[in-house]
Structures are given as C-alpha cells and as structure tokens.
Amino acid sequence: MPTYSYACTECDNAFDIVQSFSDDALTVCPECGGKLRKLFNSVGVVFKGSGFYRTDSRSGNSVKAETKSDSSSSSSDSGSSSSSD
C-alpha cells in the first residue's frame, strides 16, 4: 500500500499516512480540523539493462545513413511534384 504525505494549510502540520488506492484522500487535519492538501514528491527512476542509452539503440554509422536517406527522400519528393505538373 502506498504512503501519502499531507500538510495542513492552517497549522502547517505535515504527516505521512499509509492508505489503499481505493481509500478517499484525507481532507481534514487531525490536529486543528483545518483543510489538508496532498504533497507530491519526486520519484526516483532507475533504468536497468540495455536499450536505455543512446549508444545501445544504434551505432554511429546508421545515424549517418538515416541522415543521408532523409535528404535524398526530400529531393525525390520535390522531383516527383515537379514531374506531376
């Protein structure tokens, strides 16, 4: 079950609570009865394995080949449009 962080907008009481996904969010501060807001923290993400780095997905030669094929396809497109006129 996830842990959620809340802070009161009136008394600045901050706390964490373990709640189920199906539980409703808390709205009332247990200390003063004020309005609560949910705090969001950054999540640490770790990518493990191959395929996540730029060097894993393609080699230096294929990048050059893609660039050449893109430029040749744009010239062939302009040639086909002039021949259809």
C-alpha positions as CSV (number, residue, x, y, z in Angstrom):
1,M,0.0,0.0,0.0
2,P,1.3,3.5,-0.8
3,T,2.3,6.1,1.6
4,Y,0.8,9.6,1.1
5,S,2.1,12.9,2.5
6,Y,-0.3,15.6,3.7
7,A,0.1,19.1,5.0
8,C,-2.4,21.4,6.8
9,T,-3.0,24.8,5.1
10,E,-3.8,26.4,8.5
11,C,-1.4,24.9,11.2
12,D,1.4,23.6,8.9
13,N,1.1,20.1,10.4
14,A,2.7,17.7,8.0
15,F,2.4,13.9,8.2
16,D,2.6,10.7,6.2
17,I,-0.1,8.0,6.2
18,V,-0.4,4.6,4.5
19,Q,-3.6,4.3,2.5
20,S,-5.0,1.9,0.0
21,F,-5.6,3.1,-3.6
22,S,-9.3,2.8,-3.0
23,D,-9.3,5.0,0.1
24,D,-10.5,8.5,-0.2
25,A,-8.0,11.3,0.2
26,L,-7.9,13.0,3.6
27,T,-9.4,16.5,3.8
28,V,-9.5,17.4,7.5
29,C,-6.4,18.0,9.7
30,P,-6.4,15.7,12.7
31,E,-4.6,18.4,14.8
32,C,-6.7,21.5,14.2
33,G,-9.6,20.5,11.8
34,G,-8.2,22.7,9.0
35,K,-8.0,21.8,5.3
36,L,-5.4,19.3,4.2
37,R,-3.5,19.3,0.9
38,K,-1.7,16.3,-0.6
39,L,2.0,16.7,-1.1
40,F,3.7,15.2,-4.1
41,N,7.4,14.3,-4.1
42,S,9.7,13.4,-7.0
43,V,10.1,9.8,-7.8
44,G,13.5,8.2,-8.3
45,V,13.6,6.2,-11.5
46,V,16.4,3.8,-12.4
47,F,16.7,2.3,-15.9
48,K,18.5,-1.1,-15.8
49,G,19.5,-3.2,-18.7
50,S,20.4,-2.5,-22.3
51,G,18.4,-0.3,-24.7
52,F,18.1,2.8,-22.4
53,Y,21.2,4.6,-23.6
54,R,21.7,6.4,-26.9
55,T,24.6,4.2,-27.7
56,D,22.6,1.0,-27.1
57,S,19.9,1.6,-29.7
58,R,22.0,2.5,-32.8
59,S,25.6,2.7,-34.0
60,G,27.2,5.8,-35.4
61,N,27.1,4.5,-39.0
62,S,23.3,4.1,-39.0
63,V,22.7,7.6,-37.8
64,K,24.7,8.9,-40.8
65,A,22.8,6.6,-43.1
66,E,19.4,7.9,-41.8
67,T,20.5,11.5,-42.4
68,K,21.5,10.7,-46.0
69,S,18.3,8.8,-46.7
70,D,16.2,11.7,-45.3
71,S,17.9,14.2,-47.6
72,S,17.6,12.0,-50.6
73,S,13.9,11.3,-49.9
74,S,13.1,15.1,-49.7
75,S,14.8,15.7,-53.0
76,S,12.9,12.8,-54.6
77,D,9.7,14.3,-53.2
78,S,10.3,17.6,-54.8
79,G,11.3,15.9,-58.1
80,S,8.0,13.9,-58.1
81,S,5.9,17.0,-57.5
82,S,7.6,18.9,-60.4
83,S,7.1,15.9,-62.8
84,S,3.3,15.7,-61.9
85,D,2.8,19.3,-63.1
